Amino acid sequence: MIKKQLSRLVAADVGIKEELARTVINLFIQLIIEKLSSGGPDARVQLVGFGTFVVKKRKGRIVKIPLSLKQIYLNDINVIKFIPGKKFLEQLND
């Protein structure tokens, strides 16, 4: 499902215009992105019943490029991990 399809479903379920639904969805996504990107390495957004987005730090490491066999160092980076909620997992596995 893409964002346009999601906005159509939300608009139909709530009874609002599709443009308003798209605006709300975009704002929701933007708020999650802002919270996770400004909250440091321990930032998290928890949506009860759905899941939790958590920022984790991935340590830097040395990797080998297969063609040239050169070794390079990849710096530490922040990655986003999604932990599904209990209700979401139960519904998914029914």
Residue pairs with C-beta under 8 A, 6 or more apart in sequence:
3 22
3 25
3 26
4 22
6 25
7 18
7 21
7 22
7 25
8 18
8 21
10 16
10 21
10 24
10 25
11 17
11 18
11 20
11 21
14 21
32 45
32 53
35 43
35 45
36 43
36 44
36 45
36 53
36 55
36 80
37 43
39 55
40 55
41 55
41 56
41 57
41 78
42 55
43 54
43 55
44 52
44 53
44 54
44 55
45 52
45 53
46 52
46 53
47 85
48 85
49 85
49 87
49 88
50 84
50 85
50 87
50 88
51 82
51 83
51 84
51 85
51 88
52 82
52 83
52 85
53 80
53 81
53 82
54 80
54 81
54 82
54 83
55 78
55 79
55 80
55 81
56 78
56 79
56 80
56 81
57 76
57 77
57 78
57 79
58 76
58 77
58 78
58 79
59 76
60 73
60 74
60 75
60 76
60 77
61 73
61 74
62 71
62 72
62 73
62 74
63 71
63 72
63 73
63 74
64 70
64 71
65 71
65 72
84 92
